[in-house]
Amino acid sequence: MQRFLRRLILTGMVLIPLLAAAQDNKPNKAQKKSDKKKEQHVENKKKGELKGRKRHMSLQTKEVRKRMKKHSRYINNKHKNRKSGFFKRLFHGNEH
């Protein structure tokens, strides 16, 4: 019985690291290509968003642009030193 347990433990010690190492696959060409495509898609999305913001601002009159700028500064200054919410402080540690 002890001999069986020793063999079982020994084979377990040998097989478990091998099985764990078998799951650490390197990304193949298709995965790399899809990752690159996703990154490019995200970049294009950001560029489109910036382009849309610029267009939106260009359609506004000068007075409206000044008012929007003034309001955004007011909001940023108002919320700059504001403490984050209770749950965010509770669950996100020192990120407040």
DOBADREN-217143 format. One line per 3 residues: number of its first residue (from 1); their letters; for each residue x, y, z of N, C-alpha, C. Coordinates in Angstrom, 2 decimals, padded with zeros to 5 digits. Example, Ala and Ser with C-alpha at 12.3 -4.5 7.8 and 13.67 -1.06 7.14 Angstrom:
REM residues 2
1) AS) 013.19/-005.69/007.80/012.30/-004.50/007.80/013.20/-003.30/007.80 ~ 012.85/-002.25/007.08/013.67/-001.06/007.14/012.90/000.03/007.87;
//
This chain:
REM residues 96
1) MQR) 000.82/-001.19/000.00/000.00/000.00/000.00/000.87/001.26/000.00 ~ 001.92/001.27/000.82/002.80/002.43/000.87/003.52/002.62/-000.46 ~ 003.85/001.52/-001.08/004.54/001.59/-002.35/003.65/002.25/-003.41;
4) FLR) 002.37/001.87/-003.38/001.39/002.45/-004.31/001.24/003.96/-004.08 ~ 001.16/004.36/-002.82/001.02/005.78/-002.50/002.25/006.56/-002.94 ~ 003.43/005.98/-002.73/004.65/006.65/-003.16/004.66/006.88/-004.67;
7) RLI) 004.29/005.82/-005.42/004.25/005.94/-006.87/003.21/006.98/-007.31 ~ 002.07/006.97/-006.64/001.02/007.92/-006.97/001.47/009.36/-006.72 ~ 002.11/009.58/-005.59/002.62/010.92/-005.27/003.72/011.32/-006.24;
10) LTG) 004.60/010.39/-006.56/005.70/010.68/-007.48/005.17/011.02/-008.87 ~ 004.24/010.22/-009.37/003.68/010.52/-010.70/002.91/011.84/-010.68 ~ 002.24/012.12/-009.58/001.53/013.40/-009.46/002.49/014.57/-009.48;
13) MVL) 003.62/014.41/-008.79/004.61/015.48/-008.76/005.24/015.69/-010.14 ~ 005.30/014.65/-010.94/005.90/014.77/-012.27/004.87/015.28/-013.28 ~ 003.63/014.79/-013.20/002.63/015.12/-014.21/002.03/016.52/-014.04;
16) IPL) 001.81/016.94/-012.83/001.14/018.24/-012.61/001.94/019.40/-013.22 ~ 003.24/019.49/-013.00/003.97/020.58/-013.66/003.97/020.47/-015.19 ~ 003.99/019.25/-015.71/003.95/019.08/-017.15/002.62/019.55/-017.72;
19) LAA) 001.52/019.22/-017.04/000.20/019.64/-017.50/000.05/021.16/-017.40 ~ 000.59/021.72/-016.36/000.50/023.17/-016.19/001.32/023.89/-017.26 ~ 002.46/023.35/-017.61/003.31/023.97/-018.62/002.69/023.82/-020.01;
22) AQD) 001.92/022.76/-020.23/001.30/022.54/-021.53/000.25/023.60/-021.82 ~ -000.29/024.26/-020.82/-001.32/025.27/-021.02/-000.74/026.65/-021.32 ~ 000.54/026.84/-021.16/001.17/028.13/-021.43/001.58/028.20/-022.90;
25) NKP) 000.60/028.29/-023.77/000.88/028.35/-025.20/001.26/029.75/-025.62 ~ 002.18/029.84/-026.54/002.53/031.12/-027.11/001.50/031.46/-028.17 ~ 001.22/032.75/-028.37/000.24/033.11/-029.40/000.75/032.78/-030.79;
28) NKA) -000.12/032.20/-031.59/000.29/031.86/-032.94/000.04/033.04/-033.87 ~ 000.28/032.84/-035.17/000.17/033.93/-036.14/-001.24/034.50/-036.19 ~ -002.24/033.62/-036.16/-003.63/034.09/-036.26/-004.00/034.95/-035.05;
31) QKK) -003.56/034.55/-033.88/-003.85/035.34/-032.68/-003.15/036.69/-032.74 ~ -001.90/036.70/-033.16/-001.16/037.96/-033.28/-001.84/038.88/-034.29 ~ -002.28/038.31/-035.39/-002.94/039.10/-036.43/-004.24/039.69/-035.91;
34) SDK) -005.01/038.88/-035.19/-006.28/039.38/-034.66/-006.05/040.43/-033.58 ~ -005.02/040.26/-032.76/-004.68/041.27/-031.74/-004.30/042.59/-032.41 ~ -003.51/042.50/-033.47/-003.09/043.70/-034.18/-004.30/044.40/-034.80;
37) KKE) -005.21/043.60/-035.34/-006.42/044.14/-035.95/-007.29/044.83/-034.89 ~ -007.40/044.24/-033.70/-008.18/044.84/-032.62/-007.57/046.17/-032.19 ~ -006.24/046.21/-032.05/-005.57/047.45/-031.66/-005.80/048.54/-032.71;
40) QHV) -005.73/048.15/-033.98/-005.94/049.10/-035.05/-007.39/049.61/-035.02 ~ -008.32/048.71/-034.72/-009.73/049.09/-034.63/-009.95/050.10/-033.50 ~ -009.31/049.87/-032.37/-009.43/050.79/-031.23/-008.85/052.15/-031.59;
43) ENK) -007.70/052.16/-032.26/-007.07/053.42/-032.67/-008.00/054.19/-033.61 ~ -008.58/053.48/-034.59/-009.48/054.13/-035.54/-010.71/054.69/-034.84 ~ -011.18/053.98/-033.84/-012.34/054.43/-033.08/-012.02/055.73/-032.34;
46) KKG) -010.83/055.78/-031.71/-010.41/056.99/-031.00/-010.26/058.17/-031.96 ~ -009.65/057.90/-033.13/-009.47/058.96/-034.12/-010.83/059.49/-034.59 ~ -011.77/058.58/-034.81/-013.09/058.98/-035.24/-013.81/059.82/-034.19;
49) ELK) -013.63/059.44/-032.93/-014.24/060.21/-031.84/-013.66/061.62/-031.79 ~ -012.34/061.74/-031.90/-011.72/063.07/-031.90/-012.18/063.90/-033.09 ~ -012.29/063.26/-034.24/-012.74/063.95/-035.43/-014.18/064.44/-035.25;
52) GRK) -015.00/063.61/-034.64/-016.39/063.99/-034.38/-016.48/065.16/-033.41 ~ -015.64/065.17/-032.39/-015.62/066.28/-031.44/-015.21/067.58/-032.13 ~ -014.19/067.48/-032.98/-013.74/068.68/-033.71/-014.86/069.21/-034.60;
55) RHM) -015.53/068.30/-035.27/-016.62/068.71/-036.16/-017.74/069.35/-035.36 ~ -018.07/068.78/-034.24/-019.12/069.33/-033.38/-018.77/070.75/-032.95 ~ -017.51/070.95/-032.56/-017.09/072.29/-032.14/-017.09/073.26/-033.32;
58) SLQ) -016.75/072.80/-034.50/-016.71/073.70/-035.66/-018.12/074.13/-036.07 ~ -019.13/073.34/-035.75/-020.50/073.69/-036.10/-021.11/074.72/-035.13 ~ -020.48/074.90/-033.97/-021.01/075.84/-032.99/-020.57/077.26/-033.30;
61) TKE) -021.35/078.21/-032.82/-020.95/079.61/-032.98/-019.86/079.94/-031.98 ~ -019.22/081.09/-032.18/-018.11/081.47/-031.30/-018.58/081.64/-029.87 ~ -019.75/082.24/-029.67/-020.27/082.46/-028.31/-020.54/081.14/-027.61;
64) VRK) -021.09/080.19/-028.35/-021.39/078.87/-027.75/-020.10/078.15/-027.38 ~ -019.09/078.23/-028.25/-017.81/077.59/-027.94/-017.20/078.18/-026.67 ~ -017.27/079.52/-026.54/-016.74/080.16/-025.34/-017.51/079.71/-024.10;
67) RMK) -018.84/079.62/-024.23/-019.67/079.20/-023.10/-019.36/077.75/-022.70 ~ -019.18/076.88/-023.70/-018.84/075.47/-023.44/-017.48/075.36/-022.75 ~ -016.52/076.14/-023.21/-015.18/076.12/-022.63/-015.23/076.59/-021.18;
70) KHS) -015.97/077.66/-020.95/-016.10/078.20/-019.59/-016.77/077.19/-018.67 ~ -017.81/076.54/-019.18/-018.52/075.55/-018.36/-017.63/074.34/-018.05 ~ -016.84/073.88/-019.03/-015.97/072.72/-018.78/-014.90/073.07/-017.75;
73) RYI) -014.37/074.29/-017.80/-013.39/074.71/-016.79/-014.04/074.75/-015.41 ~ -015.26/075.26/-015.35/-015.98/075.34/-014.08/-016.18/073.94/-013.49 ~ -016.61/073.00/-014.31/-016.84/071.63/-013.85/-015.53/070.99/-013.39;
76) NNK) -014.46/071.17/-014.17/-013.18/070.57/-013.80/-012.67/071.12/-012.48 ~ -012.78/072.44/-012.27/-012.32/073.03/-011.01/-013.19/072.60/-009.85 ~ -014.48/072.46/-010.09/-015.41/072.09/-009.03/-015.16/070.68/-008.54;
79) HKN) -014.82/069.77/-009.46/-014.68/068.37/-009.10/-013.22/067.93/-008.92 ~ -012.29/068.86/-009.01/-010.87/068.50/-008.92/-010.52/067.90/-007.57 ~ -010.93/068.55/-006.49/-010.56/068.10/-005.15/-011.67/067.36/-004.44;
82) RKS) -012.65/066.90/-005.19/-013.78/066.20/-004.60/-013.38/064.78/-004.22 ~ -013.83/064.35/-003.06/-013.53/063.00/-002.59/-014.40/062.00/-003.36 ~ -013.84/060.86/-003.74/-014.61/059.86/-004.47/-015.61/059.20/-003.55;
85) GFF) -016.54/058.46/-004.14/-017.63/057.85/-003.38/-017.17/056.80/-002.38 ~ -018.07/056.48/-001.46/-017.75/055.54/-000.38/-017.37/054.17/-000.92 ~ -018.18/053.63/-001.84/-017.92/052.28/-002.34/-016.64/052.22/-003.17;
88) KRL) -016.38/053.28/-003.91/-015.15/053.30/-004.70/-013.94/053.31/-003.77 ~ -014.00/054.09/-002.71/-012.89/054.13/-001.76/-012.76/052.80/-001.03 ~ -013.90/052.16/-000.76/-013.90/050.92/-000.02/-013.29/049.79/-000.86;
91) FHG) -013.67/049.71/-002.13/-013.27/048.56/-002.95/-012.06/048.81/-003.83 ~ -011.60/050.05/-003.96/-010.46/050.31/-004.84/-009.23/050.80/-004.09 ~ -009.20/050.64/-002.82/-008.01/050.95/-002.06/-007.64/052.40/-002.06;
94) NEH) -006.39/052.71/-002.36/-005.87/054.06/-002.27/-005.95/054.83/-003.58 ~ -006.95/054.58/-004.37/-007.08/055.26/-005.66/-007.94/056.52/-005.55 ~ -008.15/057.06/-004.38/-008.99/058.26/-004.28/-008.21/059.51/-004.16;
//
